[in-house]
Amino acid sequence: MPLAEAVTRSFTMDLSAYPRWAVILAGAAVAAVALWLLMKVLKWTLWLLIGAVVLGGLGWAAWELLR
């Protein structure tokens, strides 16, 4: 198989065999799960940031007390 043919070939699914409402419902469900996962990751990132700020503030205060 030539390289040009391998590069131009793409993976697509023909969804015309499914009812339109089912495709929309499945797409909305996938988007909702992706958004939920993104929110979970952002929540844990925020907690880590808050912890870093608290630890940094405590460390800075201890440094100023001991200096």
N, C-alpha and C positions, 0 to 999 in steps of 0.2 A: 504494500500500500504506500503510495507516495506521501511525503510529508504534508504537502498542501491539502491533500484529501483528508488526512487525519486532523489537521488544524481546523478546517472549515466544518467538519462534522460536529454537531452539537446534540446534546441530549434534551429532547423535548417530549412531553407527554401530551397525547391528544385527549383532551377532556370532553370532547363533544359527545361522546357516548353516554356521559353521565348527565343527569338532570342539572339544569343551571342552578337551582336552589341548593342542591347538594354540594356543588363545587364552591358556592359562596359560603355555605355553612362550614365546610371543611377549612376553607381559607381563613375564615374568621376565628375558628377554633385554634388553628395553628398560630395565628397572630396573637391571640389572647395568651396562649401558653408561652410564646416567646417574650411577650411583654411582662408576664408574671415572673419568668426567670430573670429578666433584666432588672426588675424591681428588687428581687431577692439579692442579686449581686450588688446592686447599688446600696441596699440597706446594710449589708455586711461591710461594704467599703466605708460607709458613713460611720458605723460603729468603730471601725478601726481608726478612722481619722479622729473621732472624739477621744478615743483612748490615747492616741498619740499626743493630742493637745493637752489632755489632763496630765499625762506622764511628763511631758515637756515642761508644763507649768510648775509641777511639783519639783522637778529637777532644777529648774531655774531658781525657784524660791529657796530651795536647799542650798544652792550655790551662793546665792546672795546672803543667806544667813551665815554660812561658814566662811565667807570671804572677809 
